[in-house]
Amino acid sequence: MCSRAPGLYDASTRFPDANNSDVKQAQESIVQLVLRVLETFHLQDEMAIHMVRGLRSILHGYTSIEQLGAFGMALNK
């Protein structure tokens, strides 16, 4: 995944200018998309936000490990 575009994930995790309305809108769109996916679980607002954060953390952890090449277990494809 990361080997195809080195640095892409790192670039996406940078905190841009907080006053940039385009960036704010893009960030909000992503959060809203994930919240819509989570609607099927009927979570309350605060819990849904925690789930969005948890998902982001899982994705970040996976991507960080992948960047390090630390997934060494062989898989049959």
Backbone atoms as SQL, in Angstrom:
CREATE TABLE atoms (id INTEGER PRIMARY KEY, chain TEXT, resi INTEGER, resn TEXT, atom TEXT, x REAL, y REAL, z REAL);
INSERT INTO atoms VALUES
  (1, 'A', 1, 'MET', 'N', 0.823, -1.180, 0.000),
  (2, 'A', 1, 'MET', 'CA', 0.000, 0.000, 0.000),
  (3, 'A', 1, 'MET', 'C', 0.871, 1.249, 0.000),
  (4, 'A', 2, 'CYS', 'N', 1.651, 1.453, 1.021),
  (5, 'A', 2, 'CYS', 'CA', 2.462, 2.664, 1.138),
  (6, 'A', 2, 'CYS', 'C', 3.632, 2.674, 0.174),
  (7, 'A', 3, 'SER', 'N', 4.082, 1.509, -0.237),
  (8, 'A', 3, 'SER', 'CA', 5.251, 1.458, -1.105),
  (9, 'A', 3, 'SER', 'C', 4.965, 2.028, -2.493),
  (10, 'A', 4, 'ARG', 'N', 3.701, 2.114, -2.869),
  (11, 'A', 4, 'ARG', 'CA', 3.362, 2.669, -4.183),
  (12, 'A', 4, 'ARG', 'C', 3.469, 4.186, -4.211),
  (13, 'A', 5, 'ALA', 'N', 3.269, 4.816, -3.079),
  (14, 'A', 5, 'ALA', 'CA', 3.324, 6.280, -3.014),
  (15, 'A', 5, 'ALA', 'C', 3.979, 6.704, -1.699),
  (16, 'A', 6, 'PRO', 'N', 5.291, 6.502, -1.585),
  (17, 'A', 6, 'PRO', 'CA', 5.975, 6.862, -0.339),
  (18, 'A', 6, 'PRO', 'C', 5.742, 8.329, 0.008),
  (19, 'A', 7, 'GLY', 'N', 5.444, 8.575, 1.254),
  (20, 'A', 7, 'GLY', 'CA', 5.242, 9.945, 1.717),
  (21, 'A', 7, 'GLY', 'C', 3.809, 10.438, 1.618),
  (22, 'A', 8, 'LEU', 'N', 2.969, 9.733, 0.875),
  (23, 'A', 8, 'LEU', 'CA', 1.585, 10.187, 0.708),
  (24, 'A', 8, 'LEU', 'C', 0.838, 10.199, 2.037),
  (25, 'A', 9, 'TYR', 'N', 0.957, 9.127, 2.805),
  (26, 'A', 9, 'TYR', 'CA', 0.258, 9.086, 4.092),
  (27, 'A', 9, 'TYR', 'C', 0.798, 10.163, 5.023),
  (28, 'A', 10, 'ASP', 'N', 2.112, 10.309, 5.094),
  (29, 'A', 10, 'ASP', 'CA', 2.687, 11.353, 5.950),
  (30, 'A', 10, 'ASP', 'C', 2.153, 12.727, 5.566),
  (31, 'A', 11, 'ALA', 'N', 2.051, 12.986, 4.283),
  (32, 'A', 11, 'ALA', 'CA', 1.543, 14.280, 3.820),
  (33, 'A', 11, 'ALA', 'C', 0.085, 14.470, 4.221),
  (34, 'A', 12, 'SER', 'N', -0.684, 13.392, 4.256),
  (35, 'A', 12, 'SER', 'CA', -2.104, 13.518, 4.591),
  (36, 'A', 12, 'SER', 'C', -2.344, 13.714, 6.072),
  (37, 'A', 13, 'THR', 'N', -1.344, 13.457, 6.905),
  (38, 'A', 13, 'THR', 'CA', -1.531, 13.611, 8.343),
  (39, 'A', 13, 'THR', 'C', -0.994, 14.942, 8.878),
  (40, 'A', 14, 'ARG', 'N', -0.458, 15.756, 8.009),
  (41, 'A', 14, 'ARG', 'CA', 0.033, 17.074, 8.439),
  (42, 'A', 14, 'ARG', 'C', -1.144, 17.957, 8.818),
  (43, 'A', 15, 'PHE', 'N', -0.960, 18.777, 9.824),
  (44, 'A', 15, 'PHE', 'CA', -2.020, 19.683, 10.242),
  (45, 'A', 15, 'PHE', 'C', -1.872, 20.979, 9.461),
  (46, 'A', 16, 'PRO', 'N', -2.782, 21.211, 8.542),
  (47, 'A', 16, 'PRO', 'CA', -2.702, 22.412, 7.697),
  (48, 'A', 16, 'PRO', 'C', -3.140, 23.655, 8.452),
  (49, 'A', 17, 'ASP', 'N', -3.105, 24.752, 7.772),
  (50, 'A', 17, 'ASP', 'CA', -3.558, 26.028, 8.312),
  (51, 'A', 17, 'ASP', 'C', -4.995, 25.873, 8.810),
  (52, 'A', 18, 'ALA', 'N', -5.199, 26.050, 10.098),
  (53, 'A', 18, 'ALA', 'CA', -6.523, 25.874, 10.702),
  (54, 'A', 18, 'ALA', 'C', -7.542, 26.884, 10.187),
  (55, 'A', 19, 'ASN', 'N', -7.085, 27.943, 9.581),
  (56, 'A', 19, 'ASN', 'CA', -7.996, 28.968, 9.075),
  (57, 'A', 19, 'ASN', 'C', -8.365, 28.765, 7.604),
  (58, 'A', 20, 'ASN', 'N', -7.837, 27.717, 6.981),
  (59, 'A', 20, 'ASN', 'CA', -8.112, 27.445, 5.573),
  (60, 'A', 20, 'ASN', 'C', -9.489, 26.789, 5.457),
  (61, 'A', 21, 'SER', 'N', -10.449, 27.513, 4.890),
  (62, 'A', 21, 'SER', 'CA', -11.824, 27.013, 4.830),
  (63, 'A', 21, 'SER', 'C', -11.952, 25.794, 3.925),
  (64, 'A', 22, 'ASP', 'N', -11.139, 25.692, 2.886),
  (65, 'A', 22, 'ASP', 'CA', -11.193, 24.518, 2.011),
  (66, 'A', 22, 'ASP', 'C', -10.763, 23.258, 2.750),
  (67, 'A', 23, 'VAL', 'N', -9.729, 23.380, 3.554),
  (68, 'A', 23, 'VAL', 'CA', -9.237, 22.239, 4.325),
  (69, 'A', 23, 'VAL', 'C', -10.273, 21.848, 5.373),
  (70, 'A', 24, 'LYS', 'N', -10.822, 22.824, 6.060),
  (71, 'A', 24, 'LYS', 'CA', -11.854, 22.542, 7.064),
  (72, 'A', 24, 'LYS', 'C', -13.030, 21.810, 6.431),
  (73, 'A', 25, 'GLN', 'N', -13.451, 22.250, 5.257),
  (74, 'A', 25, 'GLN', 'CA', -14.580, 21.627, 4.574),
  (75, 'A', 25, 'GLN', 'C', -14.252, 20.188, 4.181),
  (76, 'A', 26, 'ALA', 'N', -13.052, 19.958, 3.691),
  (77, 'A', 26, 'ALA', 'CA', -12.641, 18.604, 3.311),
  (78, 'A', 26, 'ALA', 'C', -12.606, 17.682, 4.525),
  (79, 'A', 27, 'GLN', 'N', -12.055, 18.184, 5.623),
  (80, 'A', 27, 'GLN', 'CA', -11.990, 17.387, 6.844),
  (81, 'A', 27, 'GLN', 'C', -13.388, 17.053, 7.346),
  (82, 'A', 28, 'GLU', 'N', -14.258, 18.026, 7.346),
  (83, 'A', 28, 'GLU', 'CA', -15.630, 17.818, 7.812),
  (84, 'A', 28, 'GLU', 'C', -16.359, 16.827, 6.911),
  (85, 'A', 29, 'SER', 'N', -16.109, 16.879, 5.611),
  (86, 'A', 29, 'SER', 'CA', -16.743, 15.947, 4.675),
  (87, 'A', 29, 'SER', 'C', -16.347, 14.504, 4.976),
  (88, 'A', 30, 'ILE', 'N', -15.089, 14.306, 5.299),
  (89, 'A', 30, 'ILE', 'CA', -14.614, 12.949, 5.623),
  (90, 'A', 30, 'ILE', 'C', -15.269, 12.448, 6.902),
  (91, 'A', 31, 'VAL', 'N', -15.315, 13.298, 7.919),
  (92, 'A', 31, 'VAL', 'CA', -15.938, 12.907, 9.182),
  (93, 'A', 31, 'VAL', 'C', -17.414, 12.587, 8.958),
  (94, 'A', 32, 'GLN', 'N', -18.113, 13.410, 8.194),
  (95, 'A', 32, 'GLN', 'CA', -19.536, 13.180, 7.931),
  (96, 'A', 32, 'GLN', 'C', -19.759, 11.878, 7.176),
  (97, 'A', 33, 'LEU', 'N', -18.876, 11.557, 6.250),
  (98, 'A', 33, 'LEU', 'CA', -18.984, 10.304, 5.510),
  (99, 'A', 33, 'LEU', 'C', -18.887, 9.108, 6.460),
  (100, 'A', 34, 'VAL', 'N', -17.902, 9.137, 7.343),
  (101, 'A', 34, 'VAL', 'CA', -17.729, 8.033, 8.291),
  (102, 'A', 34, 'VAL', 'C', -18.915, 7.967, 9.245),
  (103, 'A', 35, 'LEU', 'N', -19.409, 9.114, 9.690),
  (104, 'A', 35, 'LEU', 'CA', -20.582, 9.124, 10.569),
  (105, 'A', 35, 'LEU', 'C', -21.795, 8.509, 9.875),
  (106, 'A', 36, 'ARG', 'N', -21.966, 8.775, 8.590),
  (107, 'A', 36, 'ARG', 'CA', -23.090, 8.172, 7.852),
  (108, 'A', 36, 'ARG', 'C', -22.951, 6.655, 7.802),
  (109, 'A', 37, 'VAL', 'N', -21.740, 6.180, 7.607),
  (110, 'A', 37, 'VAL', 'CA', -21.509, 4.732, 7.591),
  (111, 'A', 37, 'VAL', 'C', -21.855, 4.131, 8.953),
  (112, 'A', 38, 'LEU', 'N', -21.515, 4.858, 10.019),
  (113, 'A', 38, 'LEU', 'CA', -21.748, 4.363, 11.376),
  (114, 'A', 38, 'LEU', 'C', -23.207, 4.482, 11.822),
  (115, 'A', 39, 'GLU', 'N', -24.045, 5.179, 11.073),
  (116, 'A', 39, 'GLU', 'CA', -25.449, 5.357, 11.461),
  (117, 'A', 39, 'GLU', 'C', -26.166, 4.039, 11.690),
  (118, 'A', 40, 'THR', 'N', -25.762, 2.998, 10.974),
  (119, 'A', 40, 'THR', 'CA', -26.425, 1.701, 11.124),
  (120, 'A', 40, 'THR', 'C', -26.267, 1.126, 12.527),
  (121, 'A', 41, 'PHE', 'N', -25.304, 1.640, 13.294),
  (122, 'A', 41, 'PHE', 'CA', -25.077, 1.163, 14.657),
  (123, 'A', 41, 'PHE', 'C', -25.862, 1.961, 15.690),
  (124, 'A', 42, 'HIS', 'N', -26.595, 2.983, 15.258),
  (125, 'A', 42, 'HIS', 'CA', -27.452, 3.795, 16.132),
  (126, 'A', 42, 'HIS', 'C', -26.698, 4.328, 17.352),
  (127, 'A', 43, 'LEU', 'N', -25.536, 4.893, 17.115),
  (128, 'A', 43, 'LEU', 'CA', -24.725, 5.448, 18.197),
  (129, 'A', 43, 'LEU', 'C', -25.179, 6.864, 18.520),
  (130, 'A', 44, 'GLN', 'N', -25.039, 7.248, 19.766),
  (131, 'A', 44, 'GLN', 'CA', -25.304, 8.629, 20.151),
  (132, 'A', 44, 'GLN', 'C', -24.166, 9.491, 19.608),
  (133, 'A', 45, 'ASP', 'N', -24.410, 10.780, 19.481),
  (134, 'A', 45, 'ASP', 'CA', -23.452, 11.686, 18.844),
  (135, 'A', 45, 'ASP', 'C', -22.033, 11.560, 19.383),
  (136, 'A', 46, 'GLU', 'N', -21.875, 11.632, 20.693),
  (137, 'A', 46, 'GLU', 'CA', -20.536, 11.589, 21.279),
  (138, 'A', 46, 'GLU', 'C', -19.860, 10.244, 21.034),
  (139, 'A', 47, 'MET', 'N', -20.611, 9.164, 21.167),
  (140, 'A', 47, 'MET', 'CA', -20.035, 7.836, 20.943),
  (141, 'A', 47, 'MET', 'C', -19.648, 7.664, 19.475),
  (142, 'A', 48, 'ALA', 'N', -20.439, 8.208, 18.566),
  (143, 'A', 48, 'ALA', 'CA', -20.111, 8.120, 17.145),
  (144, 'A', 48, 'ALA', 'C', -18.785, 8.820, 16.856),
  (145, 'A', 49, 'ILE', 'N', -18.570, 9.966, 17.463),
  (146, 'A', 49, 'ILE', 'CA', -17.298, 10.685, 17.275),
  (147, 'A', 49, 'ILE', 'C', -16.141, 9.861, 17.832),
  (148, 'A', 50, 'HIS', 'N', -16.356, 9.216, 18.978),
  (149, 'A', 50, 'HIS', 'CA', -15.306, 8.346, 19.524),
  (150, 'A', 50, 'HIS', 'C', -15.002, 7.203, 18.555),
  (151, 'A', 51, 'MET', 'N', -16.018, 6.671, 17.905),
  (152, 'A', 51, 'MET', 'CA', -15.806, 5.588, 16.938),
  (153, 'A', 51, 'MET', 'C', -15.031, 6.088, 15.713),
  (154, 'A', 52, 'VAL', 'N', -15.317, 7.295, 15.264),
  (155, 'A', 52, 'VAL', 'CA', -14.561, 7.887, 14.150),
  (156, 'A', 52, 'VAL', 'C', -13.095, 8.004, 14.552),
  (157, 'A', 53, 'ARG', 'N', -12.859, 8.485, 15.749),
  (158, 'A', 53, 'ARG', 'CA', -11.480, 8.619, 16.237),
  (159, 'A', 53, 'ARG', 'C', -10.800, 7.261, 16.360),
  (160, 'A', 54, 'GLY', 'N', -11.550, 6.266, 16.845),
  (161, 'A', 54, 'GLY', 'CA', -10.997, 4.924, 16.975),
  (162, 'A', 54, 'GLY', 'C', -10.624, 4.344, 15.620),
  (163, 'A', 55, 'LEU', 'N', -11.494, 4.523, 14.636),
  (164, 'A', 55, 'LEU', 'CA', -11.206, 4.035, 13.290),
  (165, 'A', 55, 'LEU', 'C', -9.966, 4.716, 12.728),
  (166, 'A', 56, 'ARG', 'N', -9.882, 6.024, 12.929),
  (167, 'A', 56, 'ARG', 'CA', -8.699, 6.753, 12.457),
  (168, 'A', 56, 'ARG', 'C', -7.432, 6.215, 13.124),
  (169, 'A', 57, 'SER', 'N', -7.528, 5.927, 14.414),
  (170, 'A', 57, 'SER', 'CA', -6.369, 5.398, 15.136),
  (171, 'A', 57, 'SER', 'C', -5.945, 4.035, 14.605),
  (172, 'A', 58, 'ILE', 'N', -6.926, 3.179, 14.309),
  (173, 'A', 58, 'ILE', 'CA', -6.616, 1.862, 13.749),
  (174, 'A', 58, 'ILE', 'C', -5.926, 2.014, 12.400),
  (175, 'A', 59, 'LEU', 'N', -6.482, 2.860, 11.544),
  (176, 'A', 59, 'LEU', 'CA', -5.883, 3.085, 10.224),
  (177, 'A', 59, 'LEU', 'C', -4.481, 3.667, 10.336),
  (178, 'A', 60, 'HIS', 'N', -4.301, 4.584, 11.282),
  (179, 'A', 60, 'HIS', 'CA', -2.978, 5.181, 11.481),
  (180, 'A', 60, 'HIS', 'C', -1.983, 4.126, 11.950),
  (181, 'A', 61, 'GLY', 'N', -2.400, 3.299, 12.892),
  (182, 'A', 61, 'GLY', 'CA', -1.517, 2.249, 13.385),
  (183, 'A', 61, 'GLY', 'C', -1.117, 1.289, 12.285),
  (184, 'A', 62, 'TYR', 'N', -2.089, 0.845, 11.496),
  (185, 'A', 62, 'TYR', 'CA', -1.801, -0.071, 10.393),
  (186, 'A', 62, 'TYR', 'C', -0.822, 0.568, 9.410),
  (187, 'A', 63, 'THR', 'N', -1.104, 1.808, 9.036),
  (188, 'A', 63, 'THR', 'CA', -0.274, 2.486, 8.044),
  (189, 'A', 63, 'THR', 'C', 1.138, 2.696, 8.573),
  (190, 'A', 64, 'SER', 'N', 1.264, 3.051, 9.835),
  (191, 'A', 64, 'SER', 'CA', 2.589, 3.249, 10.426),
  (192, 'A', 64, 'SER', 'C', 3.400, 1.961, 10.413),
  (193, 'A', 65, 'ILE', 'N', 2.756, 0.853, 10.775),
  (194, 'A', 65, 'ILE', 'CA', 3.449, -0.439, 10.772),
  (195, 'A', 65, 'ILE', 'C', 3.816, -0.834, 9.340),
  (196, 'A', 66, 'GLU', 'N', 2.910, -0.607, 8.416),
  (197, 'A', 66, 'GLU', 'CA', 3.168, -0.928, 7.004),
  (198, 'A', 66, 'GLU', 'C', 4.347, -0.122, 6.471),
  (199, 'A', 67, 'GLN', 'N', 4.422, 1.162, 6.823),
  (200, 'A', 67, 'GLN', 'CA', 5.533, 2.007, 6.365),
  (201, 'A', 67, 'GLN', 'C', 6.873, 1.494, 6.859),
  (202, 'A', 68, 'LEU', 'N', 6.878, 0.933, 8.043),
  (203, 'A', 68, 'LEU', 'CA', 8.113, 0.398, 8.612),
  (204, 'A', 68, 'LEU', 'C', 8.480, -0.966, 8.037),
  (205, 'A', 69, 'GLY', 'N', 7.571, -1.541, 7.259),
  (206, 'A', 69, 'GLY', 'CA', 7.811, -2.874, 6.715),
  (207, 'A', 69, 'GLY', 'C', 7.767, -3.938, 7.788),
  (208, 'A', 70, 'ALA', 'N', 7.026, -3.670, 8.853),
  (209, 'A', 70, 'ALA', 'CA', 7.039, -4.552, 10.011),
  (210, 'A', 70, 'ALA', 'C', 5.983, -5.660, 9.969),
  (211, 'A', 71, 'PHE', 'N', 5.193, -5.726, 8.892),
  (212, 'A', 71, 'PHE', 'CA', 4.282, -6.860, 8.743),
  (213, 'A', 71, 'PHE', 'C', 5.058, -7.956, 8.029),
  (214, 'A', 72, 'GLY', 'N', 5.732, -8.787, 8.803),
  (215, 'A', 72, 'GLY', 'CA', 6.636, -9.779, 8.215),
  (216, 'A', 72, 'GLY', 'C', 6.022, -11.141, 8.017),
  (217, 'A', 73, 'MET', 'N', 4.822, -11.375, 8.543),
  (218, 'A', 73, 'MET', 'CA', 4.220, -12.697, 8.429),
  (219, 'A', 73, 'MET', 'C', 3.824, -12.975, 6.979),
  (220, 'A', 74, 'ALA', 'N', 4.261, -14.095, 6.454),
  (221, 'A', 74, 'ALA', 'CA', 3.926, -14.455, 5.072),
  (222, 'A', 74, 'ALA', 'C', 2.449, -14.825, 4.968),
  (223, 'A', 75, 'LEU', 'N', 1.832, -14.396, 3.891),
  (224, 'A', 75, 'LEU', 'CA', 0.422, -14.720, 3.628),
  (225, 'A', 75, 'LEU', 'C', 0.322, -15.445, 2.302),
  (226, 'A', 76, 'ASN', 'N', -0.550, -16.418, 2.237),
  (227, 'A', 76, 'ASN', 'CA', -0.836, -17.075, 0.959),
  (228, 'A', 76, 'ASN', 'C', -1.776, -16.186, 0.191),
  (229, 'A', 77, 'LYS', 'N', -1.419, -15.857, -1.041),
  (230, 'A', 77, 'LYS', 'CA', -2.268, -14.973, -1.838),
  (231, 'A', 77, 'LYS', 'C', -3.052, -15.739, -2.835);
